[in-house]
Amino acid sequence: MFRWPISVYYEDTDAGGVVYHSNYLNFFERARTEWLKDMGVKQTALLAEDIAFVVKKAELDFCKPAKFEQDLIVETVVTKIKKASLMFNQRLVDKQGVLYCEGNILVACITLSCMKPRAIPQNIAQEFTGGS
């Protein structure tokens, strides 16, 4: 599991100080990006090789409203890995483990120039599967 801290800023909220629904996707995206960085994977290097990761499907369950100035944590695990895709389960929780939002995000690996699926680079697939 990868854990990434998130602070809720004013810009993340609606007029009532509650996180706007689409911003949960931003929080989850940041956590996945930070996980790649933590593995030593630079997305600029992938882009130079014509490789990109794109969200194909996202399902979110809004459990409790997150609010302005909260410090939260995005917990991320890979639940399924295929040749050209990864399924992530992501949970936004507080330090006590209270769940605010949970998502299942399907991410596809593509050849950017033609927008077609391609195999996930072996080194990245191995990182996500714990080196196996």
DSSP file with accessible surface (Angstrom, degrees, kcal/mol):
  #  RESIDUE AA STRUCTURE BP1 BP2  ACC     N-H-->O    O-->H-N    N-H-->O    O-->H-N    TCO  KAPPA ALPHA  PHI   PSI    X-CA   Y-CA   Z-CA
    1    1 A M              0   0  139      0, 0.0     2,-0.4     0, 0.0    76,-0.2   0.000 360.0 360.0 360.0 139.1    0.0    0.0    0.0
    2    2 A F  E     -A   76   0A  23     74,-2.8    74,-2.9     2,-0.0     2,-0.4  -0.923 360.0-161.8-109.1 134.5    1.2    3.5   -0.8
    3    3 A R  E     -A   75   0A 125     -2,-0.4    72,-0.2    72,-0.2    70,-0.0  -0.975   8.4-178.3-120.3 131.7    0.0    6.3    1.5
    4    4 A W  E     -A   74   0A  81     70,-2.3    70,-3.1    -2,-0.4     2,-0.2  -0.992  23.7-127.6-132.1 126.8    0.1   10.0    0.4
    5    5 A P  E     -A   73   0A  85      0, 0.0     2,-0.4     0, 0.0    68,-0.3  -0.458  24.2-169.2 -73.9 142.0   -0.9   13.0    2.6
    6    6 A I  E     -A   72   0A   9     66,-3.2    66,-3.6    -2,-0.2     2,-0.4  -0.998   9.6-157.2-130.4 133.1   -3.4   15.5    1.2
    7    7 A S  E     -A   71   0A  47     -2,-0.4     2,-0.7    64,-0.2    64,-0.2  -0.929  22.7-127.5-106.5 135.9   -4.4   18.9    2.6
    8    8 A V        -     0   0    3     62,-2.6    61,-2.1    -2,-0.4     2,-0.2  -0.757  29.7-163.9 -85.6 117.3   -7.7   20.3    1.6
    9    9 A Y    >   -     0   0  132     -2,-0.7     3,-1.8    59,-0.2     4,-0.4  -0.598  34.0-107.1 -96.4 163.1   -7.2   23.8    0.3
   10   10 A Y  G >  S+     0   0  166      1,-0.3     3,-2.0    -2,-0.2     7,-0.1   0.891 119.5  60.5 -55.1 -40.5   -9.9   26.5   -0.2
   11   11 A E  G 3  S+     0   0  147      1,-0.3    -1,-0.3     8,-0.0    -3,-0.0   0.686  97.8  60.2 -63.5 -18.6   -9.6   25.9   -4.0
   12   12 A D  G <  S+     0   0    3     -3,-1.8     8,-2.4     7,-0.1    -1,-0.3   0.551  98.8  75.3 -82.6  -9.6  -10.7   22.3   -3.5
   13   13 A T  B <  S-F   19   0B  20     -3,-2.0     6,-0.2    -4,-0.4     2,-0.1  -0.597  71.7-127.0-109.7 165.3  -14.0   23.2   -2.0
   14   14 A D    >   -     0   0   68      4,-2.5     3,-2.1    -2,-0.2    -1,-0.1  -0.227  55.2 -75.0 -90.4-171.1  -17.4   24.5   -3.0
   15   15 A A  T 3  S+     0   0  111      1,-0.3    -2,-0.0     2,-0.1    -1,-0.0   0.747 132.2  55.3 -62.6 -20.6  -19.1   27.6   -1.5
   16   16 A G  T 3  S-     0   0   65      2,-0.2    -1,-0.3    51,-0.0     3,-0.1   0.363 118.3-107.1 -94.8   4.6  -19.9   25.6    1.6
   17   17 A G  S <  S+     0   0   20     -3,-2.1    51,-2.3     1,-0.3     2,-0.4   0.624  79.0 129.5  80.8  13.6  -16.3   24.5    2.3
   18   18 A V  B    S-G   67   0C  41     49,-0.2    -4,-2.5     1,-0.1    -1,-0.3  -0.818  70.9 -96.3-102.6 140.8  -16.9   20.9    1.3
   19   19 A V  B     -F   13   0B   5     47,-3.0    -6,-0.3    -2,-0.4    47,-0.2  -0.326  42.8-117.1 -57.0 127.2  -14.6   19.2   -1.2
   20   20 A Y    >>  -     0   0  113     -8,-2.4     3,-1.9     1,-0.1     4,-0.6  -0.454  26.6-115.7 -67.2 138.8  -16.1   19.5   -4.7
   21   21 A H  T >4 S+     0   0  102      1,-0.3     3,-1.1     2,-0.2     4,-0.5   0.813 110.6  52.8 -52.5 -40.6  -16.9   16.0   -6.0
   22   22 A S  T >> S+     0   0   46      1,-0.2     4,-1.0     2,-0.2     3,-0.8   0.758  95.2  71.2 -71.3 -19.1  -14.5   16.1   -9.0
   23   23 A N  H <> S+     0   0   23     -3,-1.9     4,-2.3     1,-0.2    -1,-0.2   0.743  83.0  69.0 -72.5 -19.1  -11.5   17.0   -6.8
   24   24 A Y  H <X S+     0   0    8     -3,-1.1     4,-2.3    -4,-0.6    -1,-0.2   0.900  97.5  53.6 -62.0 -36.6  -11.5   13.6   -5.2
   25   25 A L  H <> S+     0   0   69     -3,-0.8     4,-2.6    -4,-0.5    -1,-0.2   0.886 106.5  52.2 -62.8 -38.1  -10.2   12.4   -8.6
   26   26 A N  H  X S+     0   0   71     -4,-1.0     4,-2.6     2,-0.2    -2,-0.2   0.918 108.4  50.4 -62.9 -43.9   -7.5   15.0   -8.4
   27   27 A F  H  X S+     0   0    0     -4,-2.3     4,-1.9     1,-0.2    -2,-0.2   0.926 112.7  46.6 -59.8 -44.0   -6.4   13.7   -5.0
   28   28 A F  H  X S+     0   0    0     -4,-2.3     4,-2.2     2,-0.2    -2,-0.2   0.902 111.0  52.0 -66.6 -40.1   -6.3   10.2   -6.3
   29   29 A E  H  X S+     0   0   82     -4,-2.6     4,-2.5     1,-0.2    -1,-0.2   0.923 108.2  51.5 -60.9 -45.0   -4.4   11.2   -9.4
   30   30 A R  H  X S+     0   0   91     -4,-2.6     4,-2.8     1,-0.2    -1,-0.2   0.911 109.1  50.8 -60.0 -41.8   -1.8   13.0   -7.3
   31   31 A A  H  X S+     0   0    0     -4,-1.9     4,-2.1     2,-0.2    -1,-0.2   0.916 110.4  48.1 -64.7 -42.5   -1.3    9.9   -5.1
   32   32 A R  H  X S+     0   0   21     -4,-2.2     4,-2.1     2,-0.2    -1,-0.2   0.924 113.1  49.1 -63.9 -40.6   -0.8    7.6   -8.1
   33   33 A T  H  X S+     0   0   36     -4,-2.5     4,-2.4     1,-0.2    -2,-0.2   0.923 110.8  49.6 -63.1 -43.8    1.7   10.1   -9.6
   34   34 A E  H  X S+     0   0   44     -4,-2.8     4,-2.6     1,-0.2    -1,-0.2   0.852 107.3  55.4 -65.9 -32.8    3.6   10.3   -6.3
   35   35 A W  H  X S+     0   0   35     -4,-2.1     4,-1.6     2,-0.2    -1,-0.2   0.943 107.9  48.5 -63.9 -45.9    3.7    6.5   -6.1
   36   36 A L  H  <>S+     0   0   13     -4,-2.1     5,-2.7     1,-0.2     3,-0.4   0.939 112.4  48.8 -57.7 -46.7    5.4    6.4   -9.5
   37   37 A K  H ><5S+     0   0  122     -4,-2.4     3,-1.6     1,-0.2    -1,-0.2   0.906 107.5  55.0 -59.6 -41.2    7.8    9.1   -8.4
   38   38 A D  H 3<5S+     0   0  120     -4,-2.6    -1,-0.2     1,-0.3    -2,-0.2   0.810 106.3  52.2 -62.5 -29.7    8.5    7.1   -5.2
   39   39 A M  T 3<5S-     0   0   27     -4,-1.6    -1,-0.3    -3,-0.4    -2,-0.2   0.490 123.0-107.7 -80.8  -8.2    9.4    4.1   -7.4
   40   40 A G  T < 5S+     0   0   62     -3,-1.6     2,-0.6    -4,-0.4    -3,-0.2   0.605  72.9 142.4  89.3  13.1   11.8    6.2   -9.4
   41   41 A V      < -     0   0   14     -5,-2.7     2,-0.6    -6,-0.2    -1,-0.3  -0.794  36.6-157.6 -92.1 121.8    9.6    6.4  -12.5
   42   42 A K     >  -     0   0  149     -2,-0.6     4,-1.7     1,-0.1     3,-0.4  -0.891   8.4-155.1-100.0 121.8    9.7    9.8  -14.2
   43   43 A Q  H  > S+     0   0   65     -2,-0.6     4,-2.8     1,-0.2     5,-0.2   0.817  94.6  61.2 -67.3 -28.0    6.6   10.4  -16.4
   44   44 A T  H  > S+     0   0  106      2,-0.2     4,-2.0     1,-0.2    -1,-0.2   0.896 104.4  49.6 -63.8 -36.5    8.6   12.8  -18.5
   45   45 A A  H  > S+     0   0   45     -3,-0.4     4,-1.0     2,-0.2    -2,-0.2   0.907 110.7  49.7 -67.2 -39.9   10.9    9.9  -19.4
   46   46 A L  H ><>S+     0   0   14     -4,-1.7     5,-2.7     1,-0.2     3,-0.8   0.931 109.7  50.8 -62.5 -45.1    7.9    7.8  -20.3
   47   47 A L  H ><5S+     0   0   88     -4,-2.8     3,-1.9     1,-0.3    -1,-0.2   0.884 105.1  56.6 -61.1 -36.8    6.4   10.5  -22.4
   48   48 A A  H 3<5S+     0   0   90     -4,-2.0    -1,-0.3     1,-0.3    -2,-0.2   0.781 107.5  49.6 -64.7 -24.7    9.8   10.8  -24.3
   49   49 A E  T <<5S-     0   0  127     -4,-1.0    -1,-0.3    -3,-0.8    -2,-0.2   0.241 122.9-109.1 -94.6   9.4    9.4    7.1  -25.1
   50   50 A D  T < 5S+     0   0   51     -3,-1.9    62,-1.9     1,-0.2     2,-0.4   0.789  77.8 132.2  69.0  29.1    5.8    7.7  -26.3
   51   51 A I  E   < +B  111   0A   3     -5,-2.7     2,-0.3    60,-0.2    -1,-0.2  -0.938  26.3 165.7-114.6 135.3    4.3    5.9  -23.2
   52   52 A A  E     -B  110   0A  12     58,-2.0    58,-3.0    -2,-0.4     2,-0.5  -0.977  30.2-134.9-143.6 157.6    1.5    7.3  -21.1
   53   53 A F  E     -B  109   0A  37     -2,-0.3     2,-0.3    56,-0.2    56,-0.2  -0.954  28.2-177.0-111.0 131.0   -1.0    6.1  -18.5
   54   54 A V  E     -B  108   0A  53     54,-2.7    54,-3.1    -2,-0.5     2,-0.5  -0.961  30.8-112.0-130.0 146.6   -4.6    7.2  -18.9
   55   55 A V  E     +B  107   0A  67     -2,-0.3    52,-0.2    52,-0.2     3,-0.1  -0.650  32.8 174.0 -76.6 124.0   -7.7    6.7  -16.8
   56   56 A K  E     +     0   0A 153     50,-3.1     2,-0.3    -2,-0.5    51,-0.2   0.762  67.5   7.0 -97.1 -34.5  -10.1    4.5  -18.6
   57   57 A K  E     -B  106   0A 108     49,-1.5    49,-2.9     2,-0.0     2,-0.4  -0.994  58.8-172.3-151.9 142.0  -12.7    4.1  -15.9
   58   58 A A  E     -B  105   0A  45     -2,-0.3     2,-0.5    47,-0.2    47,-0.2  -0.993   1.5-175.9-139.3 129.1  -13.4    5.6  -12.5
   59   59 A E  E     -B  104   0A 101     45,-2.1    45,-2.3    -2,-0.4     2,-0.4  -0.995  13.0-171.7-122.6 124.1  -16.0    4.6   -9.9
   60   60 A L  E     -B  103   0A  49     -2,-0.5     2,-0.5    43,-0.2    43,-0.2  -0.922  16.5-161.7-120.4 143.7  -16.3    6.7   -6.8
   61   61 A D  E     -B  102   0A  96     41,-2.9    41,-2.1    -2,-0.4     2,-0.9  -0.977  14.1-151.3-121.5 111.7  -18.2    6.2   -3.6
   62   62 A F  E     +B  101   0A 101     -2,-0.5    39,-0.2    39,-0.2    38,-0.1  -0.762  25.0 166.8 -86.4 107.8  -18.6    9.4   -1.6
   63   63 A C        -     0   0   57     37,-1.9    38,-0.2    -2,-0.9    -1,-0.2   0.831  62.9  -0.8 -94.5 -38.0  -18.9    8.3    2.0
   64   64 A K  S    S-     0   0  103     36,-2.0    -1,-0.3    34,-0.1     2,-0.2  -0.972  80.7-101.8-155.0 138.1  -18.4   11.4    4.1
   65   65 A P        -     0   0   66      0, 0.0     2,-0.3     0, 0.0    36,-0.1  -0.460  29.8-144.6 -70.6 127.5  -17.8   15.0    3.0
   66   66 A A        -     0   0    0     -2,-0.2   -47,-3.0   -47,-0.2     2,-0.3  -0.667  24.0-151.6 -83.4 149.7  -14.2   16.2    3.3
   67   67 A K  B >   -G   18   0C 111     -2,-0.3     3,-1.8   -49,-0.2   -59,-0.2  -0.825  23.3 -70.7-129.7 162.6  -13.8   19.8    4.3
   68   68 A F  T 3  S+     0   0   83    -51,-2.3   -59,-0.2    -2,-0.3    -1,-0.1  -0.127 114.0  13.9 -49.2 135.0  -11.6   22.8    4.0
   69   69 A E  T 3  S+     0   0  144    -61,-2.1    -1,-0.3     1,-0.3     2,-0.2   0.498  89.0 140.2  72.8  12.0   -8.3   22.6    6.0
   70   70 A Q    <   -     0   0   48     -3,-1.8   -62,-2.6   -61,-0.1     2,-0.6  -0.597  46.9-141.5 -80.2 145.2   -8.6   18.9    6.7
   71   71 A D  E     +A    7   0A  92     -2,-0.2    24,-0.4   -64,-0.2   -64,-0.2  -0.950  34.6 167.4-104.7 119.6   -5.4   16.8    6.5
   72   72 A L  E     -A    6   0A   3    -66,-3.6   -66,-3.2    -2,-0.6     2,-0.4  -0.713  28.5-128.8-127.6 176.1   -6.2   13.5    5.0
   73   73 A I  E     -AC   5  93A  20     20,-3.0    20,-2.8   -68,-0.3     2,-0.6  -0.995   7.5-145.6-132.9 134.0   -4.4   10.5    3.5
   74   74 A V  E     -AC   4  92A   0    -70,-3.1   -70,-2.3    -2,-0.4     2,-0.5  -0.896  16.4-160.5 -97.3 120.5   -4.9    8.8    0.2
   75   75 A E  E     -AC   3  91A  27     16,-3.1    16,-2.3    -2,-0.6     2,-0.4  -0.900  12.2-171.5-100.2 129.6   -4.3    5.0    0.5
   76   76 A T  E     +AC   2  90A   0    -74,-2.9   -74,-2.8    -2,-0.5     2,-0.3  -0.983  12.3 167.2-130.4 130.9   -3.5    3.3   -2.8
   77   77 A V  E     - C   0  89A  43     12,-2.2    12,-2.6    -2,-0.4     2,-0.6  -0.978  34.5-124.3-134.9 150.0   -3.2   -0.4   -3.7
   78   78 A V  E     + C   0  88A  34     -2,-0.3    10,-0.3    10,-0.2     3,-0.1  -0.851  27.0 178.1 -89.7 123.4   -3.1   -2.2   -7.1
   79   79 A T  E     +     0   0A  83      8,-2.8     2,-0.3    -2,-0.6     9,-0.2   0.647  67.3  15.1-100.4 -19.2   -5.9   -4.8   -7.0
   80   80 A K  E     - C   0  87A 119      7,-1.3     7,-3.1     2,-0.0     2,-0.4  -0.963  59.4-167.9-155.5 137.2   -5.4   -6.2  -10.5
   81   81 A I  E     + C   0  86A  59     -2,-0.3     2,-0.2     5,-0.2     5,-0.2  -0.998  11.8 173.4-129.0 130.0   -2.6   -5.9  -13.1
   82   82 A K        -     0   0  126      3,-3.0     3,-0.4    -2,-0.4    38,-0.2  -0.688  51.8 -84.1-119.8-178.8   -3.0   -7.0  -16.7
   83   83 A K  S    S+     0   0  166     -2,-0.2    37,-2.9     1,-0.2    42,-0.1   0.890 125.2  12.6 -56.1 -42.4   -0.7   -6.7  -19.7
   84   84 A A  S    S+     0   0   23     35,-0.3    25,-2.8    33,-0.0     2,-0.3   0.219 123.2  53.1-123.8  13.7   -1.8   -3.1  -20.5
   85   85 A S  E     - D   0 108A  25     -3,-0.4    -3,-3.0    23,-0.2     2,-0.4  -0.990  52.4-154.9-151.0 159.6   -3.8   -2.0  -17.5
   86   86 A L  E     -CD  81 107A   2     21,-2.6    21,-3.0    -2,-0.3     2,-0.6  -0.992  11.6-148.3-131.6 137.5   -3.8   -1.6  -13.7
   87   87 A M  E     -CD  80 106A  49     -7,-3.1    -8,-2.8    -2,-0.4    -7,-1.3  -0.949  19.8-166.2-106.5 123.5   -6.8   -1.5  -11.4
   88   88 A F  E     -CD  78 105A   7     17,-2.9    17,-2.5    -2,-0.6     2,-0.5  -0.894  14.1-155.4-107.2 140.0   -6.3    0.7   -8.3
   89   89 A N  E     -CD  77 104A  25    -12,-2.6   -12,-2.2    -2,-0.4     2,-0.4  -0.974  22.3-175.3-107.1 126.7   -8.3    0.9   -5.2
   90   90 A Q  E     -CD  76 103A   0     13,-3.0    13,-3.3    -2,-0.5     2,-0.4  -0.984   8.9-171.6-128.8 137.2   -7.9    4.3   -3.6
   91   91 A R  E     -CD  75 102A  70    -16,-2.3   -16,-3.1    -2,-0.4     2,-0.6  -0.993  15.4-149.2-130.2 132.8   -9.3    5.5   -0.3
   92   92 A L  E     +CD  74 101A   0      9,-3.2     8,-3.3    -2,-0.4     9,-1.2  -0.916  35.8 161.6 -99.8 116.4   -9.3    8.9    1.2
   93   93 A V  E     -CD  73  99A   1    -20,-2.8   -20,-3.0    -2,-0.6     6,-0.2  -0.873  35.0-122.5-131.5 163.1   -9.2    8.6    5.0
   94   94 A D    >   -     0   0   18      4,-1.5     3,-2.0    -2,-0.3   -22,-0.1  -0.409  47.4 -87.6 -95.6-178.4   -8.3   10.7    8.0
   95   95 A K  T 3  S+     0   0  151    -24,-0.4   -23,-0.1     1,-0.3    -1,-0.0   0.731 129.3  54.4 -65.1 -20.4   -5.6    9.8   10.6
   96   96 A Q  T 3  S-     0   0  156      2,-0.1    -1,-0.3     0, 0.0     0, 0.0   0.441 121.4-106.8 -89.6  -2.1   -8.2    7.8   12.6
   97   97 A G    <   +     0   0   42     -3,-2.0     2,-0.2     1,-0.3    -2,-0.1   0.522  63.7 156.9  90.2   6.5   -9.1    5.7    9.5
   98   98 A V        -     0   0   58      1,-0.1    -4,-1.5     2,-0.0     2,-0.4  -0.487  41.0-127.6 -67.4 130.5  -12.5    7.4    8.9
   99   99 A L  E     + D   0  93A  40     -2,-0.2    -6,-0.2    -6,-0.2     3,-0.1  -0.682  35.9 167.0 -87.5 127.7  -13.4    6.9    5.2
  100  100 A Y  E     -     0   0A  11     -8,-3.3   -36,-2.0    -2,-0.4   -37,-1.9   0.766  69.8  -2.3-104.4 -40.9  -14.3    9.9    3.1
  101  101 A C  E     -BD  62  92A   0     -9,-1.2    -9,-3.2   -39,-0.2    -1,-0.4  -0.982  56.8-164.4-154.3 143.0  -14.2    8.6   -0.4
  102  102 A E  E     -BD  61  91A  54    -41,-2.1   -41,-2.9    -2,-0.3     2,-0.4  -0.993  13.8-177.6-129.9 139.6  -13.3    5.3   -2.1
  103  103 A G  E     -BD  60  90A   0    -13,-3.3   -13,-3.0    -2,-0.4     2,-0.5  -0.983  24.8-152.0-138.1 148.7  -12.5    4.8   -5.7
  104  104 A N  E     -BD  59  89A  56    -45,-2.3   -45,-2.1    -2,-0.4     2,-0.5  -0.991  26.1-171.6-114.4 117.6  -11.7    2.0   -8.1
  105  105 A I  E     -BD  58  88A   1    -17,-2.5   -17,-2.9    -2,-0.5     2,-0.6  -0.956  13.6-155.0-119.9 120.7   -9.7    3.5  -11.0
  106  106 A L  E     -BD  57  87A  37    -49,-2.9   -50,-3.1    -2,-0.5   -49,-1.5  -0.859  15.7-169.6 -95.2 121.0   -8.8    1.6  -14.1
  107  107 A V  E     -BD  55  86A   8    -21,-3.0   -21,-2.6    -2,-0.6     2,-0.3  -0.953   4.3-156.7-116.2 129.1   -5.6    3.0  -15.7
  108  108 A A  E     -BD  54  85A  14    -54,-3.1   -54,-2.7    -2,-0.5     2,-0.5  -0.807  12.5-135.0-105.2 145.6   -4.5    1.9  -19.2
  109  109 A C  E     +B   53   0A   0    -25,-2.8     9,-2.1    -2,-0.3     2,-0.3  -0.855  35.8 178.2 -94.9 130.1   -1.0    2.1  -20.6
  110  110 A I  E     -BE  52 117A  11    -58,-3.0   -58,-2.0    -2,-0.5     2,-0.7  -0.910  41.5-114.1-131.8 159.5   -1.0    3.5  -24.1
  111  111 A T  E >>> -BE  51 116A  35      5,-3.0     4,-1.5    -2,-0.3     5,-1.2  -0.874  36.7-150.2 -85.3 113.6    1.3    4.4  -27.0
  112  112 A L  T 345S+     0   0   67    -62,-1.9     3,-0.2    -2,-0.7    -1,-0.2   0.871  85.7  59.4 -62.1 -40.4    0.6    8.2  -26.9
  113  113 A S  T 345S+     0   0   94    -63,-0.3    -1,-0.2     1,-0.2   -62,-0.1   0.812 123.4  22.3 -63.9 -28.1    1.1    9.0  -30.5
  114  114 A C  T <45S-     0   0   66     -3,-0.7    -1,-0.2     2,-0.2    -2,-0.2   0.416  98.5-129.4-117.4  -1.5   -1.6    6.6  -31.7
  115  115 A M  T  <5 +     0   0  123     -4,-1.5    -3,-0.2     1,-0.2    -2,-0.1   0.846  61.3 136.5  56.4  40.5   -3.6    6.4  -28.4
  116  116 A K  E   < -E  111   0A 132     -5,-1.2    -5,-3.0     1,-0.1    -1,-0.2  -0.887  60.7 -94.5-118.6 149.4   -3.6    2.5  -28.5
  117  117 A P  E     +E  110   0A 100      0, 0.0     2,-0.3     0, 0.0    -7,-0.3  -0.226  45.0 175.9 -58.7 147.7   -3.0    0.1  -25.6
  118  118 A R        -     0   0   80     -9,-2.1    -9,-0.3   -34,-0.2     2,-0.0  -0.954  38.5 -79.4-146.1 162.9    0.5   -1.2  -25.1
  119  119 A A        -     0   0   37     -2,-0.3   -35,-0.3     1,-0.1   -36,-0.1  -0.358  48.9-108.5 -64.8 141.8    2.2   -3.4  -22.5
  120  120 A I        -     0   0   11    -37,-2.9    -1,-0.1   -38,-0.2   -35,-0.1  -0.527  48.5 -94.6 -65.4 133.0    3.1   -1.8  -19.3
  121  121 A P    >>  -     0   0   17      0, 0.0     4,-2.4     0, 0.0     3,-0.6  -0.259  33.7-123.0 -52.3 137.5    6.9   -1.5  -19.1
  122  122 A Q  H 3> S+     0   0  131      1,-0.2     4,-2.6     2,-0.2     5,-0.2   0.867 108.4  54.5 -54.4 -42.8    8.3   -4.5  -17.3
  123  123 A N  H 3> S+     0   0   99      1,-0.2     4,-1.6     2,-0.2    -1,-0.2   0.881 111.4  45.3 -63.8 -34.6   10.2   -2.5  -14.7
  124  124 A I  H <> S+     0   0    1     -3,-0.6     4,-2.3     2,-0.2    -2,-0.2   0.930 111.5  51.3 -73.9 -43.9    6.9   -0.7  -13.7
  125  125 A A  H  X S+     0   0   18     -4,-2.4     4,-1.3     1,-0.2    -2,-0.2   0.918 110.1  50.8 -58.6 -41.0    4.9   -3.8  -13.7
  126  126 A Q  H  <>S+     0   0   79     -4,-2.6     5,-4.5    -5,-0.2     6,-0.4   0.890 107.8  52.6 -65.8 -38.6    7.4   -5.5  -11.4
  127  127 A E  H ><5S+     0   0  102     -4,-1.6     3,-1.2     1,-0.2    -1,-0.2   0.914 110.0  48.1 -61.7 -43.7    7.4   -2.5   -9.0
  128  128 A F  H 3<5S+     0   0   22     -4,-2.3    -1,-0.2     1,-0.2   -50,-0.2   0.743 113.3  47.6 -70.7 -22.8    3.6   -2.7   -8.7
  129  129 A T  T ><5S-     0   0   51     -4,-1.3     3,-0.6    -5,-0.2    -1,-0.2   0.238 122.9-101.2-101.4  13.0    3.7   -6.5   -8.1
  130  130 A G  T < 5S-     0   0   72     -3,-1.2    -3,-0.2     1,-0.2    -2,-0.1   0.776  73.9 -58.0  76.9  25.6    6.4   -6.2   -5.5
  131  131 A G  T 3 <       0   0   54     -5,-4.5    -1,-0.2     1,-0.3    -4,-0.2   0.489 360.0 360.0  86.2   3.4    9.2   -7.3   -7.8
  132  132 A S    <         0   0  113     -3,-0.6    -1,-0.3    -6,-0.4    -3,-0.2  -0.394 360.0 360.0 -86.6 360.0    7.8  -10.6   -8.7
